[in-house]
Amino acid sequence: MTVVFSAAAAVLPNATTFVVIGFAAFLLPLIARRLRVPGVVLEILFGLLIGPQVIGLIAAESTSEGFILVLAELGLFLLMFLAGFEIDFTSLEREGRGPILFGLVMFAAFVTVAWFGFGFVDLDTDARIFMTLLVSAGSVGIILPALRSTGRSSSRLGQATIVTGIIAEFLSATGIIVFSVYFRSGFGIELLAVPLFAVILLVALWIMRTLAWWYPERAARLFATHDPDEMGIRFSFALLFVFVGLSLALGMDPILGAFLAGALFAFVFRDSGDLEERLSGFGFGFLIPVFFISVGVAFPLDELMDPTVLGTAGAIIAVAILAKLLPAPALMLRGLSPRESLGAGVLLAGQLSVIIALAEVGVQIGAIDEGLSAGAVLLVGVTAILSPIVFKVVCPPLESADDPSQVSAKSA
């Protein structure tokens, strides 16, 4: 027993870390709801407050190694899996080729504006490419709630914004996958990992669709609400871990493998019932908050004390917002009014947790430094709060708002 306790003590954090993070994961969402701010923002701020940069209640080492690090990494993997899981392929197919092609053009416009915008920031070429891809992403987690709360989910504005946001989120993450492999190995044989991973993805897609076709009753069990074995959650985690493992084996970043695993699941199983809700409850109930608290603990606040770094962070926020607002008038070609186009641009400029996760990739591969990552965190903090508020001012709620109980996260 003593040997077992000693082994556990070597990886477990101290009592203070356990108690503080445990209670924070429970209480912070309640406080965030009362303050009407996104939970992720409050979790990062809390981590910063208790970390070594402010009151020093928890040392940076408490979350950068051992048991808490494992929980945080699992939370990061699950966050990216859910980001892929929420891609609404049915909505994309239903809209047809025209809206998808227009969404691709809009994403190209986001990338172009961001690339030229970062030309005025003191960045090397690699950092400029990475940050361009990063800020070109959309955030369906911002778009959907804002549209529902104003009764515009099924409107022309809502559908155009949703399709554009989905495409931007997917292509931005995919572009970072390819760039991260290139950054690590250049134009070498290691770059073949990308097409090889794509082949594995297609094979997995064919196998999953074939099995779902031939064994529909077993596939249906994955989404059973009262399954005592929770086969849906087991299969989701199995797929997540397999793709994380394949990413590691091919020299790719594991969190991007997690994203593609979620996207694969969403593509094969279009109607997941309440499985996504149960997975989100499991992830956002504890593991994902641990990740964001860890981000706050390790937040480089001292670097932001440097006026140069702080100025760069402000420039990142400005470029990210302009990258969405400047191309927004093009949405008038889809029948939107100038006011609605502006509102769509405001929503598309909003960012959430996936940006922080992708910024971690940039730090890990060495494409960006901690200062640029801090700028990405500030971008989330600013736009996650302001974007929905400004959107409601520009596009006030319609008289008959959507009934949230009638609109699922995937049907908008």
JOGILIN-V17672 format. One record per residue. SS is DSSP state (h for helix, s for strand, l for the rest). BURIAL is # if it has 16 or more other ideal C-beta (glycine too) atoms within 10 Angstrom, else .. D_LAST is the distance of its C-alpha to the last C-alpha in whole Angstrom. Layout:
BEGIN
ss = {SS,SS}
burial = {BURIAL,BURIAL}
d_last = {D_LAST,D_LAST}
END
This chain:
BEGIN
ss = {l,h,h,h,h,h,h,h,h,h,h,l,l,l,h,h,h,h,h,h,h,h,h,h,h,h,h,h,h,h,h,h,h,h,h,l,l,l,h,h,h,h,h,h,h,h,h,h,h,h,l,l,l,l,l,l,l,l,l,l,h,h,h,h,l,h,h,h,h,h,h,h,h,h,h,h,h,h,h,h,h,h,h,h,h,l,l,l,h,h,h,h,h,h,h,h,h,h,h,h,h,h,h,h,h,h,h,h,h,h,h,h,h,h,h,h,h,h,l,l,l,l,l,l,h,h,h,h,h,h,h,h,h,h,h,l,l,l,l,h,h,h,h,h,h,h,h,h,h,l,l,l,l,l,l,h,h,h,h,h,h,h,h,h,h,h,h,h,h,h,h,h,h,h,h,h,h,h,h,h,h,h,h,h,h,l,l,l,h,h,h,h,h,h,h,h,h,h,h,h,h,h,h,h,h,h,h,h,h,h,h,h,h,h,l,h,h,h,h,h,h,l,l,l,l,l,l,l,l,l,h,h,h,h,h,h,h,h,h,h,h,h,h,h,h,h,h,h,h,l,l,l,l,h,h,h,h,h,h,h,h,h,h,h,h,h,h,h,l,l,l,l,l,l,h,h,h,h,h,h,h,h,h,h,h,h,h,h,h,h,h,h,h,h,h,h,h,l,l,l,h,h,h,h,l,l,h,h,h,h,h,h,h,h,h,h,h,h,h,h,h,h,h,h,h,h,h,h,h,h,h,h,h,h,l,l,l,h,h,h,h,h,h,h,h,h,h,h,h,l,l,l,h,h,h,h,h,h,h,h,h,h,h,h,h,l,l,l,l,h,h,h,h,h,h,h,h,h,h,h,h,h,h,h,h,h,h,h,h,h,h,h,h,h,l,l,l,l,l,l,l,l,l,h,h,h,l,l,l,l,l,l}
burial = {.,.,.,.,.,.,.,.,.,.,.,.,#,.,.,.,#,.,.,#,#,.,.,#,#,.,.,#,#,.,.,#,.,.,.,.,.,#,#,#,#,#,#,#,#,#,#,#,.,#,#,#,#,.,.,.,.,#,.,.,.,#,#,.,.,#,#,#,#,.,#,#,#,#,#,#,#,#,#,#,#,#,#,#,#,#,#,#,.,.,#,#,.,.,#,.,.,.,#,#,.,#,#,.,.,#,#,.,#,#,#,.,#,#,#,.,#,#,.,.,#,.,#,.,.,#,#,#,#,#,#,#,#,#,#,#,#,#,#,#,#,#,#,#,.,#,#,#,#,#,#,#,#,.,#,.,#,#,#,#,#,#,#,#,#,#,#,#,#,#,#,#,#,#,#,#,#,#,#,#,#,#,#,#,.,.,.,.,.,.,#,.,#,#,.,.,#,.,.,.,#,.,.,#,.,.,.,#,.,.,.,.,.,.,.,.,.,.,#,.,.,#,#,.,.,.,.,.,.,#,#,#,.,.,#,#,#,.,#,#,#,.,#,#,.,#,#,.,.,#,.,#,#,#,#,#,#,#,#,#,#,#,#,#,#,#,#,#,#,.,.,#,.,.,#,#,.,#,#,#,.,#,#,#,.,#,#,#,#,#,#,#,#,#,#,#,#,#,#,#,.,.,#,#,.,.,.,.,#,#,.,#,#,.,#,#,#,.,#,#,#,#,#,#,#,#,#,#,.,.,#,.,.,#,.,#,.,.,.,#,#,#,#,#,#,#,#,#,#,#,#,#,#,#,#,#,#,#,#,#,#,#,.,.,#,.,#,#,#,#,#,#,#,#,#,#,#,#,#,#,#,#,#,#,#,.,#,#,.,#,#,.,.,.,#,.,.,.,.,.,.,#,.,.,.,.,.,#,#,#,.,#}
d_last = {54,55,54,51,51,52,49,46,48,48,44,43,43,45,44,43,40,39,39,38,35,34,34,32,29,30,30,28,25,27,28,25,24,27,27,23,23,21,23,23,25,28,28,29,31,33,34,35,37,39,39,43,42,42,44,44,43,42,43,41,43,41,38,39,40,41,39,36,36,35,32,31,30,29,26,26,25,23,21,21,20,17,16,16,15,11,11,8,11,10,7,11,13,11,12,15,18,18,15,15,19,18,16,19,22,20,20,24,24,23,26,28,28,28,31,33,32,33,36,38,37,40,38,40,38,36,35,34,32,30,29,28,26,25,24,22,19,16,14,10,12,13,10,7,10,12,9,9,12,13,11,10,6,7,10,12,12,8,8,11,11,8,10,13,12,11,15,17,16,17,20,21,22,23,25,27,27,30,31,32,34,36,37,38,40,40,41,42,42,39,37,37,35,32,32,34,31,28,31,30,27,27,29,27,24,27,28,25,24,28,28,25,26,30,29,26,27,28,24,23,25,23,20,23,22,26,27,30,31,27,27,23,24,27,26,23,26,28,26,25,29,30,28,29,33,33,31,35,37,36,36,33,31,30,26,25,26,24,21,22,22,19,17,20,18,15,16,18,17,13,13,15,15,15,17,15,15,19,19,18,20,23,22,22,24,27,27,25,26,30,29,28,31,33,31,33,36,36,35,38,39,42,41,39,42,43,43,42,39,38,38,36,33,33,33,30,28,29,29,25,24,26,25,21,23,25,23,21,23,22,19,21,21,18,19,18,21,23,21,18,19,20,17,15,18,19,15,16,19,18,19,19,21,20,22,25,25,25,28,30,30,32,34,35,36,38,36,35,37,36,36,34,32,32,31,28,28,29,26,23,25,25,22,20,22,22,19,17,20,21,18,18,22,21,18,19,16,16,18,16,13,10,12,10,12,10,6,7,7,6,4,0}
END
